[in-house]
């Protein structure tokens, strides 16, 4: 499967989601806040990510789109790099003066 085949398959699924909800292309366009041409293009596998996101939100299926891009979190390598740059101890350069006549209130 190449990128064009994948795009066509995604378009077919968008169309099936729309038909399963008994929506016309015009109604979906209105719900998603996109043009009718944008809906037709998305069903043909020729659309932008923001248009797919708007359509999937309107269909209540944005979780399906987000599932394609899971959050991997921080990689162990990045975690080690960030720990290497973190502060290990105080420099001792900051001096604090204490008023000895001040009464403690605890």
C-alpha positions as a Markdown table, in Angstrom:
| # | Residue | x | y | z |
|---|---|---|---|---|
| 1 | Unk | 0.0 | 0.0 | 0.0 |
| 2 | Unk | 1.3 | 3.4 | -0.9 |
| 3 | Unk | 0.3 | 6.9 | 0.4 |
| 4 | Unk | -2.3 | 7.4 | -2.3 |
| 5 | Unk | -4.0 | 4.0 | -1.5 |
| 6 | Unk | -4.0 | 4.9 | 2.2 |
| 7 | Unk | -5.6 | 8.3 | 1.4 |
| 8 | Unk | -8.4 | 6.7 | -0.6 |
| 9 | Unk | -9.0 | 4.2 | 2.1 |
| 10 | Unk | -9.3 | 7.0 | 4.7 |
| 11 | Unk | -11.7 | 8.8 | 2.4 |
| 12 | Unk | -13.9 | 5.7 | 2.1 |
| 13 | Unk | -14.0 | 5.3 | 5.9 |
| 14 | Unk | -15.0 | 9.0 | 6.3 |
| 15 | Unk | -17.8 | 8.4 | 3.8 |
| 16 | Unk | -18.9 | 5.3 | 5.6 |
| 17 | Unk | -19.0 | 7.2 | 9.0 |
| 18 | Unk | -21.1 | 9.8 | 7.3 |
| 19 | Unk | -23.6 | 7.3 | 5.8 |
| 20 | Unk | -23.8 | 5.4 | 9.1 |
| 21 | Unk | -25.1 | 8.6 | 10.7 |
| 22 | Unk | -27.5 | 9.2 | 7.8 |
| 23 | Unk | -26.0 | 12.5 | 6.9 |
| 24 | Unk | -25.8 | 14.1 | 3.5 |
| 25 | Unk | -22.6 | 15.6 | 2.4 |
| 26 | Unk | -24.2 | 19.0 | 2.6 |
| 27 | Unk | -25.3 | 18.5 | 6.2 |
| 28 | Unk | -21.8 | 17.2 | 7.2 |
| 29 | Unk | -20.2 | 20.3 | 5.6 |
| 30 | Unk | -22.5 | 22.5 | 7.6 |
| 31 | Unk | -21.8 | 20.6 | 10.9 |
| 32 | Unk | -18.1 | 20.6 | 10.3 |
| 33 | Unk | -17.9 | 24.2 | 9.1 |
| 34 | Unk | -16.3 | 23.3 | 5.8 |
| 35 | Unk | -17.4 | 23.6 | 2.2 |
| 36 | Unk | -19.3 | 20.9 | 0.3 |
| 37 | Unk | -16.3 | 20.6 | -1.9 |
| 38 | Unk | -14.1 | 20.0 | 1.1 |
| 39 | Unk | -16.3 | 17.1 | 2.2 |
| 40 | Unk | -16.3 | 15.6 | -1.3 |
| 41 | Unk | -12.5 | 15.9 | -1.5 |
| 42 | Unk | -12.1 | 14.3 | 1.9 |
| 43 | Unk | -14.2 | 11.3 | 0.8 |
| 44 | Unk | -12.1 | 11.1 | -2.3 |
| 45 | Unk | -8.9 | 10.9 | -0.2 |
| 46 | Unk | -7.7 | 14.4 | -1.2 |
| 47 | Unk | -8.0 | 16.7 | 1.8 |
| 48 | Unk | -6.0 | 18.5 | 4.5 |
| 49 | Unk | -5.4 | 17.4 | 8.0 |
| 50 | Unk | -7.4 | 20.3 | 9.4 |
| 51 | Unk | -10.4 | 19.4 | 7.2 |
| 52 | Unk | -10.3 | 15.8 | 8.2 |
| 53 | Unk | -10.1 | 16.9 | 11.9 |
| 54 | Unk | -13.1 | 19.2 | 11.5 |
| 55 | Unk | -15.1 | 16.4 | 9.7 |
| 56 | Unk | -14.2 | 13.8 | 12.3 |
| 57 | Unk | -15.2 | 16.1 | 15.1 |
| 58 | Unk | -18.5 | 16.7 | 13.5 |
| 59 | Unk | -19.0 | 13.0 | 13.1 |
| 60 | Unk | -18.0 | 12.4 | 16.8 |
| 61 | Unk | -15.1 | 10.3 | 15.7 |
| 62 | Unk | -12.1 | 12.6 | 16.5 |
| 63 | Unk | -10.8 | 9.8 | 18.8 |
| 64 | Unk | -10.3 | 7.7 | 15.7 |
| 65 | Unk | -8.1 | 10.3 | 14.1 |
| 66 | Unk | -6.1 | 11.0 | 17.3 |
| 67 | Unk | -5.6 | 7.2 | 17.8 |
| 68 | Unk | -3.4 | 7.4 | 14.6 |
| 69 | Unk | -1.0 | 9.7 | 16.4 |
| 70 | Unk | -0.6 | 8.4 | 20.0 |
| 71 | Unk | 1.4 | 10.4 | 22.5 |
| 72 | Unk | 4.7 | 8.5 | 23.1 |
| 73 | Unk | 5.7 | 10.6 | 26.0 |
| 74 | Unk | 9.3 | 11.4 | 26.7 |
| 75 | Unk | 11.8 | 8.9 | 25.4 |
| 76 | Unk | 14.3 | 7.5 | 27.8 |
| 77 | Unk | 17.1 | 9.2 | 26.0 |
| 78 | Unk | 15.5 | 12.6 | 26.3 |
| 79 | Unk | 14.8 | 11.9 | 29.9 |
| 80 | Unk | 18.5 | 11.2 | 30.5 |
| 81 | Unk | 19.5 | 14.3 | 28.7 |
| 82 | Unk | 17.2 | 16.5 | 30.7 |
| 83 | Unk | 18.4 | 14.9 | 34.0 |
| 84 | Unk | 22.0 | 15.6 | 32.9 |
| 85 | Unk | 21.2 | 19.3 | 32.6 |
| 86 | Unk | 19.2 | 19.5 | 35.8 |
| 87 | Unk | 20.6 | 21.3 | 38.8 |
| 88 | Unk | 22.3 | 18.9 | 41.3 |
| 89 | Unk | 23.0 | 21.3 | 44.2 |
| 90 | Unk | 22.8 | 24.9 | 45.3 |
| 91 | Unk | 25.6 | 27.2 | 44.3 |
| 92 | Unk | 25.9 | 28.9 | 47.7 |
| 93 | Unk | 26.2 | 32.3 | 46.2 |
| 94 | Unk | 22.9 | 33.6 | 47.5 |
| 95 | Unk | 23.3 | 35.0 | 51.0 |
| 96 | Unk | 20.3 | 35.3 | 53.4 |
| 97 | Unk | 20.5 | 37.6 | 56.4 |
| 98 | Unk | 18.6 | 36.8 | 59.5 |
| 99 | Unk | 17.5 | 39.5 | 62.0 |
| 100 | Unk | 18.5 | 38.0 | 65.3 |
| 101 | Unk | 16.1 | 40.3 | 67.2 |
| 102 | Unk | 13.1 | 39.2 | 65.2 |
| 103 | Unk | 10.8 | 37.0 | 67.3 |
| 104 | Unk | 9.9 | 33.5 | 65.9 |
| 105 | Unk | 6.1 | 33.1 | 65.5 |
| 106 | Unk | 5.9 | 29.4 | 65.5 |
